[in-house]
Structure formats: structure tokens, C-alpha cells
């Protein structure tokens, strides 16, 4: 086997992927796919901590796969599969539950946030979610996990669990590291720019869906919240400039230009002109992706074949890990 490092990541098919998902994650996956052994999953097991409509979940899972492909992920280079189709994820998740402490899980900020948003359904899966995430990563002996800064807490608990297991049983799991996106793009809500852009936002004007019509995308950007100052300037940690900071970050991620160059280009110009140009840049980037998506999504057999081929490869890798785990903890081998 070559010396390429292994990367594992995935996206939940719990709603339409956003511009934030693309710029903050998927675009980076495309850029690095030839330099690493990449394994990307449609993380449908994670979605059911919140109640899902079954037909919608099945549809969205294939839509996420089609978007991966439309964005440029090559199924010949990359393993693509549906998480729930590989039973090793849930199996290792249970094993690792038994090596994770309640106090560790109680400190996880995502549990606190989701519990507040879904007070009527604070279930055990929501609490143990980070353990399943650790299992997802450790199954494939991943070297790196592409994440945003806000997700580093999940990598830390994954490393803690793996190190604890290894301390008891020897060298079973590779200890993964978080890989921050090269672009560093963290795309915020268009309506509440101090919050991260989220596909679960109740206000559809707050996020750009990869499924949005081009005219809708332009309209959302033009109506994005800014400020009354009227100065195109990037001021980090200044909440009054959060809206314009966000638009500058989007423009930089889409065009590849440094933020300071963009600020210089628009010196003395108003927000209206800048918003129109950001809208045009995003639409031109999205148009070929959307066109390719519309072509791919029609071929359900092609998508299911990619899932099947990816699952076979993923299962072979995760099976080696599970055989090692079974042997170490004392389960009788098949």
C-alpha cells in the first residue's frame, strides 16, 4: 500500500446542503482528494437524533451523494458510501460507549445546543452522538478529519476515547488529528451573521441552499444584513461588522482573492454594489455545480451503484478494525 494518509469525513443528509457546507468542507475535499485516501459518508445514522420523515431522508441521502459528485468528488479516487449500510459504525459505537465517561459527554457543547433546540426530544442518541462520531473515524484508522474550528471538541473526545482504549488493549486505533480547511471559510447566517450558516435555520433567507434557484441565491445575498456604517472593511471580532465580514469571507472563498485585496478593490464603494458583485460571483460558481447535479440526480441506478461499490470498500477496511477490536476485548471470532 502507498504512503498516502487516510481522511474520513461526512455530511448529514438532514436538510439541503448550504453554501457554508460547500465552502467550508466539500470544496476542500475536492482539492485534497488526489493527495490522500479519502473516505466520505452520507451520515444518516446521525440524523435520527432528530425525527425525520423516512421518504425525505432516503431522498436527501441520494441528493447529498449527487452533490458530492457534482462538486467534483471522483468516485474512482474516493470511497463514497451510506453510513447506515455499514453495521460496523453502530457496533463500534456501542463498544466505545463502554469506554466513554458520562462527564466527558456532558461537557459537549453540541449536546447542550441541540437539547435547547429540541427540548421535546432529548434522547440518549443525542447524548452519545460524539461516541458514534468517534467510531466513524476510528473504524477507518483515519489520520485526519477535516473540520471547522467549532468541531474540534469532537476530535478531542475521539482522541481521548482512542487513547484510553489503546492504553488498555495495545495499539488498536490510530489517533486522528483535526484538519482545518485551507480556506478557513466559516460562513455565517445572512440574517444573523454572528451565527453559523445552518441548513436547519428556520429562516430560509438566512442560508443559501445548494438547491436554491440562481435568482433566489442572488436575492438572498442582496438582502443580507450588514450595518449602517456603509464602510467595506473587515474587522474581526467586531459584531457590528459581522454582516460585512461574512460577505467579505464569502467573496474571498468564492474568488480566491485575499480579503484585504477585496477591501482595497471596493474602497469608497457602497454596500449595494458590493452585494451585487458577491451575488454574481456566488451564482457563477454555483451554476455549473447545479447543472451537473440536475444531470446526475436523474440517474438513481448510477447513484445506488456508487453507494454499493463504496460500501464494499468501506466494509473491507472497517472489518479489519472490528476483527481487531473483537479479539482484544474478548468476543469469540466468527
N, C-alpha and C positions, 0 to 999 in steps of 0.2 A: 504494500500500500504506500502511496506517496506521503509526503510530509505536510500536506495541507491541513490546516486546523479545521475543527468542526464548529459550525454555528447552528444554533437552534433558536427559532422564534415562531411566532404565530399571531393571528388576529382573531378575535371573537366574531362570529357571524351574528351578532346580536342587533345589528342595525346596519344602515348603509355606511360604508367607509367614508371618511371625510378627507378633505384636503390635508388636514393635520396628520391623519394616518399615512397618507401618501408621502408628504414632505418629511415627516418625522421618522418614518420607518421604511415603507416599501421602496421608495426611491433609493435609499441607501442599500437595501437588499439587492436591488438590480445592479448597483455599482460594484458590489463585492462578490457577486455570485461566481465569478471565474477564479477568484483568488482563494476561496475556501470550499470545503464540503458543506453545503448549506441544506438544512432540513427545515421546511416551513409547513406549519399545520393550520388547518381551519379548526380553531379551538372551541368546538361546540359543547364539550363537557363543561367548560367554564360558564357557558351562557345560562345554564339551567339553574344557577343560584337565584335568578330572576325568572319568573314564569314566562314561558314562551308559547306562542302559537305553533303547533307542530309543523303545519304546512309551510308557514313563513320561515321557520328555522331551516327546513330542508331546502327551500328555495334560496335563502340567503347564503347558505353554505356553498352552493354551487356558484352563486354570484360573486362571493369573495374569491373563489378559485379563478373564475373568469377574469376578475380584475387583476389578480396577481399576474396572470398571463398577459393581459392587455398592457400592463405597466412595463412588461419586458422580462419577467422571470421566465427562464428557459427550463422546461420540464426535463430536458435531456441533461442539464447541468445540475439541477436541483431536485431534491426529493420533496414532493408535494403530496399531502395526504390529509384525511379527515381524522381528527384526534379520537373520536368515539369508536372508530372502526378498529383501533388497535387496543385490545383489552389490557395490555401491559401498563397503560397510563393509570387506569383506575386501580389495578393491582398493586403497583409500586406506591401509588398514593396512599393506600391503606397501610402498607408496610411502614412507610415513612411517618404516617400519623403516630405510630407507636414509638417513634424516636424524636418526636417534637413536643415541646413543653407548652402547656396552656398559656403561661406568661408570655412566651415568645409571640404567640398568635394574638393575644390581647393587645399587644403593642402595635400591631399592624394598622397603619392609617387607613388603608383601603376598607378594612372591616368596619371601622368607625364611620367612614364616609357613606358606605353602602347601607349600613344599618340605619343611618339617619334618613337616607332617601327611600328605603323600603322597610319602614318600621313595622308594616303588617306581615313581613315575611323574613324575619331574621333567623335564617336556618343554619344548620350545622355546616352545610356546604360552603356558605358564605364565610364561616369562621375558619374552616380548614382549607380554603381556596389556595393559600400560599404553599401548602404542602403538595397539592396536586400540581401546582406550577413547578415546584422543585422536582417532582417526579418526571414531568415533561422534559425537563432539561437534563437530568441525571441519567435518564434511560439511554440517551444517545451519546453519553460521555462527551458532552459539548465543552469546547474550550471557551467559547464566547457566546454571550447572549446580547444581541442589540437591544438597547433600552434607552428610554429617556431618563433624565435625572430623577424624575419623580417615581421611577420604578426601581431604583437601586436598592430600596429596602427589601424588595422581593429577592434580589440576587444575594443580598447579605444573609437572609434566613436560609436560602437554598444552600449556601456555602456552609453555614453553621450546621445544618442537618447532615450534609455530606461528610463534613469533618468529624462529627460525632459518630456517625455510622462507621467511618473508616477507623476511628480510634478503637472501636470495639472489635471489628472484624478484619481489619487489614485494608489493603489498597483495593477497594471495590469501586468507588466513584472518582472520576476526575473532578477536581474542584474548579468550577467555571468562573469566568470573570465577566462583568458587565462591559459591553462595548457601546460607548456613547456615539451617536450618529456623527459623522464627519461634518455634516451641515450644521449640527447643533440646533436645527429648527424646532422650536416649540411653538406651535401655532395656537393662538388664543381665540376665545369666543369673539365673534364680530360685534356682539351686542353687550357683553360683559367682559371686556378684554383683560381683566385681572384673573379670569378663569380659563382653564384649558379648553380648547375646542373639543366638543364631545358629540358623538352621534346620538347620545341619549338625552341631549338637551331638549327641553320641552318647547323652546322657541326655535322654529326652523330657520329663522333669519340669523341665528347665532352661529350656524355652521354651514360649510359648503360640502354638500354630499357629492361623491364621485358619480352619483346617478342624476344629479341636477341637470336641467336643461341649460345650455350655454347662456341664454338670456337671463335666466334666474340667477346664475352664478354672478354675472355682471351686476345685476340689480342688488344682490346681497352685499357685494363689496362696496358699491357706491353708497349704500345706506349704512355702512359700518360706523360704529360710534367712534368719534375722535375727541376733540376738545375745542374750547372757544379761543385758544391761543392763536391758532392759524399758522403756526410755525412748524415746518417739516424738519424735525430734529429728533434724534434718538437719545433718550435719557433713561438709562437703565435704573430700575428701582424707583422711578418716579411714576406713581399711579396716575397722576393727571395726564401723563403722556402714554399710558398703556395702549390706547387705541392706535395712535400713530406708530408707536414702537412695533405693534403687531403687524400693521400694514407694511412697514419697512422690512420686517423679518420675512414676510410672505414674498415681497418683491425680490429680496436678496436670494431666497431659496429657489424661486422660480427662474430667475435670470442668471444666477451665479455671480452677480456683482456684489462686492462688499457693501455693507450698509453705509459706510462713510462716503463711498463713491455716489451712491444713490442720493444721499442727503445733499451732497455737493451739486449733483445734476439738477435737483429741484429747488435749489436755493432761491428764495424770493417768490416762489410759485405757491399757489393756493392749494387747499386740500382737494378741491373739485377736480382739477387737472390730474393730480397725483392719483386719486382714487380711480379715475377713468383709465389711467395707464396701468395701474395694478390689475384692474378688472380685465383689460385687454391681454396682459401678459399671462394671467391665470387661464383665461379662456383658450388662448393659443396653445398653451401647454396641455390643457385637458382635451382639446378637440380630437387629436389622433388617438389618445387613450380610449376615449369614449367610443370612437368609431370602431376601433379594434374590439372593444368589449361587446358592442352590439353585434358584431360578426360572430364572436366566439360563443356567446351565451345561447345562441340558437342551436348549437351542436351539443346536446346533452350527452350523447354517447361518447363523444370525444372527451368531455369533462369527466365522465364516470370512468373512462379508461385511464386517464391520468391519475385519478384517485386510486384505482386498483393497482396500477404499476407502482405508484408511490408508497402505498400501504405495504406491498410485498417487500420493498427495500427497507422501509422503516421497521417493519416487524422483524426482519432478519437482524438488524442492529440491536433493537430493544430486547430481542430474545436472548442475545448473548449476555446482556446485563442482567436479565431476570434469572437466567440459569446460575449466574454467579451469586446473586442475592439469595436464591433458594438454598444453594449449597451452604453459604455462610451462616444463615440463620437456622438451618436445621430442617428444612422442608424435604420430604422424600422426593427425589428426582423422578420425572416421568420416564 
